[in-house]
């Protein structure tokens, strides 16, 4: 397991809970707007190495101070030891939230069926039919659709998230995604962050970000299809 970093305190990453965020390194997608390029490339967020024993020691010291642990990435479901990691964390009394790109539905289903996660957040990058164009060449979006179905049928608290960035997202794409997740608990439209990008050259001839008025319009497009739609 390659642990990419640890954010020791967060009030926003796990709805309703005080949490820390554990980043697992490595990803199977190549989203040009990714703001954690080090993790995509299998590197660390900082120069300080992190191991499992250090994580468990940190959590032991935070009992009573933290409610939960967010396991993020990169893409956590690529990690073979993800289930034992979740089991260990839950055994310490913490709730577990999984952040995932939805590319490995069988892993997600296993974690849910075994009661190893308490909340799932899945990023939907663009319309499923556009993944091969923008996310990963020749990618079959069947797994994306399967993960959406698994999450929505699980009865677990969940959310789906789309980073609003051109040309991956426009009005039609937001409507397509919202219809695909019709009835979902929460759909979050995320603002584009251009501080660090995996492929900045991708945006040379386009203005990628949406302003707040545009985001509010996209929210109005998506809101009728889901129980709650937020701009974050």
C-alpha positions in Angstrom: 0.0 0.0 0.0 1.4 3.4 -1.0 0.2 6.0 1.4 0.4 9.4 -0.3 -0.4 11.7 2.6 -2.5 12.5 5.6 -4.6 15.6 6.2 -5.0 15.6 10.0 -8.2 17.6 10.4 -11.2 18.4 8.2 -14.6 19.8 8.8 -15.8 19.6 5.2 -14.7 16.2 3.7 -17.0 13.9 5.7 -20.6 15.4 6.0 -21.6 15.8 9.6 -18.3 14.5 11.0 -14.9 15.8 12.1 -12.5 13.7 10.1 -9.0 13.3 8.8 -8.2 12.5 5.2 -5.9 9.6 4.2 -4.6 9.8 0.6 -3.7 6.6 -1.2 -1.3 7.1 -4.1 -1.9 5.9 -7.7 -4.7 6.4 -10.1 -6.0 4.7 -13.3 -7.5 7.8 -14.8 -5.8 10.7 -16.5 -8.1 13.6 -15.9 -6.4 16.8 -17.2 -7.7 19.0 -14.4 -6.6 16.7 -11.5 -5.2 18.9 -8.7 -3.3 16.0 -7.0 -0.9 15.2 -9.9 1.6 13.7 -7.4 -0.9 11.0 -6.4 -1.8 10.2 -9.9 1.8 9.5 -10.6 2.2 7.3 -7.6 4.2 9.8 -5.6 3.7 11.4 -2.1 2.1 14.7 -1.3 5.0 15.6 1.0 8.6 14.6 1.5 7.7 12.8 4.8 7.2 9.1 4.3 4.0 7.6 5.8 3.4 4.0 6.8 0.4 2.1 8.2 1.7 1.9 11.7 2.1 5.7 11.7 -1.5 6.1 10.6 -2.8 3.8 13.3 -0.7 5.5 15.9 -2.1 8.9 14.8 -5.7 7.6 14.9 -5.1 6.0 18.4 -4.1 9.5 19.6 -7.2 11.1 18.0 -9.9 8.9 19.6 -12.6 11.1 20.9 -11.4 14.0 18.8 -12.1 12.7 15.3 -15.4 11.0 14.2 -14.2 9.5 10.9 -11.6 8.9 8.3 -11.9 9.8 4.7 -10.0 7.4 2.4 -9.2 9.3 -0.8 -6.6 9.4 -3.5 -5.5 8.9 -6.2 -7.9 6.1 -6.5 -8.2 4.0 -3.3 -9.9 1.0 -4.9 -6.7 0.2 -6.7 -5.1 -0.7 -3.4 -5.2 -4.4 -2.7 -5.2 -3.9 1.1 -8.1 -1.4 1.1 -10.6 -3.8 2.8 -8.2 -4.6 5.7 -7.4 -0.9 6.0 -11.1 -0.1 6.3 -11.6 -2.9 8.8 -8.8 -1.8 11.0 -10.0 1.8 11.0 -13.6 0.8 11.8 -12.3 -1.5 14.6 -10.8 1.6 16.2 -14.2 3.1 16.4 -14.1 5.5 13.4 -16.6 5.9 10.6 -15.1 5.4 7.1 -15.9 7.5 4.0 -14.6 6.4 0.6 -13.8 8.8 -2.2 -13.7 6.9 -5.5 -13.8 7.5 -9.3 -16.1 4.5 -9.6 -13.8 2.5 -11.9 -13.8 -0.7 -9.8 -17.5 -1.5 -9.0 -16.7 -5.0 -7.6 -14.4 -3.5 -4.9 -17.0 -0.9 -4.0 -19.7 -3.6 -3.7 -17.4 -5.7 -1.5 -16.7 -2.9 0.8 -20.4 -2.0 1.1 -21.5 -5.6 1.5 -19.0 -6.2 4.3 -20.0 -3.1 6.1 -16.5 -1.5 5.8 -17.7 1.9 4.6 -20.3 4.3 6.0 -20.4 6.9 3.3 -19.4 6.8 -0.4 -18.6 9.8 -2.6 -18.1 9.1 -6.3 -16.7 11.5 -8.8 -18.4 11.5 -12.2 -16.0 13.3 -14.5 -18.3 13.9 -17.5 -21.1 12.1 -19.3 -20.3 8.4 -19.2 -20.2 8.3 -23.0 -17.4 10.9 -23.0 -15.0 9.1 -20.7 -13.0 7.7 -23.6 -12.6 11.3 -25.0 -11.6 13.2 -21.8 -10.6 10.7 -19.1 -9.0 7.6 -20.4 -8.5 6.6 -24.0 -10.7 3.7 -25.2 -12.3 3.5 -21.7 -15.6 1.5 -21.5 -17.9 3.4 -19.1 -19.8 0.2 -18.2 -18.0 0.1 -14.8 -19.0 3.8 -14.1 -22.7 3.0 -14.6 -22.3 -0.2 -12.5 -20.8 1.7 -9.6 -23.5 4.3 -9.7 -26.1 1.6 -9.5 -24.3 -0.2 -6.6 -24.0 3.0 -4.6 -27.6 4.1 -5.1 -29.0 0.6 -4.3 -26.9 0.3 -1.1 -29.0 2.6 1.1 -25.7 4.1 2.4 -25.3 7.8 2.7 -23.7 8.9 -0.6 -23.0 11.7 -3.0 -21.9 12.1 -6.5 -19.6 14.9 -7.6 -18.7 16.6 -10.8 -15.9 19.2 -11.2 -17.3 21.9 -13.5 -14.6 22.4 -16.1 -14.7 23.0 -19.8 -14.8 21.1 -22.1 -15.6 18.1 -19.9 -18.7 19.8 -18.6 -21.5 21.9 -20.2 -25.2 22.2 -19.7 -26.0 19.1 -21.7 -23.5 17.0 -19.8 -24.7 18.1 -16.4 -28.3 17.2 -17.4 -27.1 13.8 -18.7 -25.2 13.1 -15.5 -28.1 14.2 -13.3 -30.5 12.0 -15.2 -28.1 9.1 -14.8 -28.1 9.5 -11.0 -31.8 10.4 -10.8 -33.0 10.1 -7.2 -29.5 10.3 -5.7 -29.2 11.7 -2.2 -26.8 14.5 -3.2 -25.1 15.8 -6.3 -22.2 18.2 -5.8 -21.0 20.6 -8.5 -17.4 21.4 -7.7 -15.6 24.6 -8.7 -12.5 24.1 -10.9 -9.2 24.6 -9.1 -6.4 25.7 -11.3 -3.7 25.9 -8.7 -2.1 22.6 -9.7 -3.1 20.6 -12.8 -2.0 17.3 -14.1 -2.1 18.5 -17.8 -2.2 22.3 -17.9 -1.4 22.2 -21.6 -4.9 20.7 -22.1 -6.5 24.1 -21.3 -4.2 26.3 -23.4 -7.0 27.3 -25.8 -10.0 27.2 -23.5 -11.2 29.1 -20.5 -11.9 26.1 -18.3 -13.6 27.6 -15.2 -17.2 28.5 -14.6 -18.1 31.7 -12.7 -20.6 31.6 -9.9 -23.6 32.6 -12.0 -22.8 29.9 -14.5 -22.5 27.3 -11.7 -25.8 28.4 -10.2 -27.4 27.8 -13.7 -25.8 24.4 -13.9 -27.2 23.7 -10.4 -30.7 24.6 -11.6 -30.3 22.2 -14.5 -29.3 19.3 -12.2 -31.5 20.0 -9.1 -34.8 18.5 -10.4 -33.2 15.1 -10.8 -31.7 14.6 -7.3 -32.7 15.1 -3.7 -30.1 17.7 -3.1 -27.8 19.6 -5.4 -25.0 21.8 -4.1 -22.3 24.0 -5.4 -19.0 23.6 -3.6 
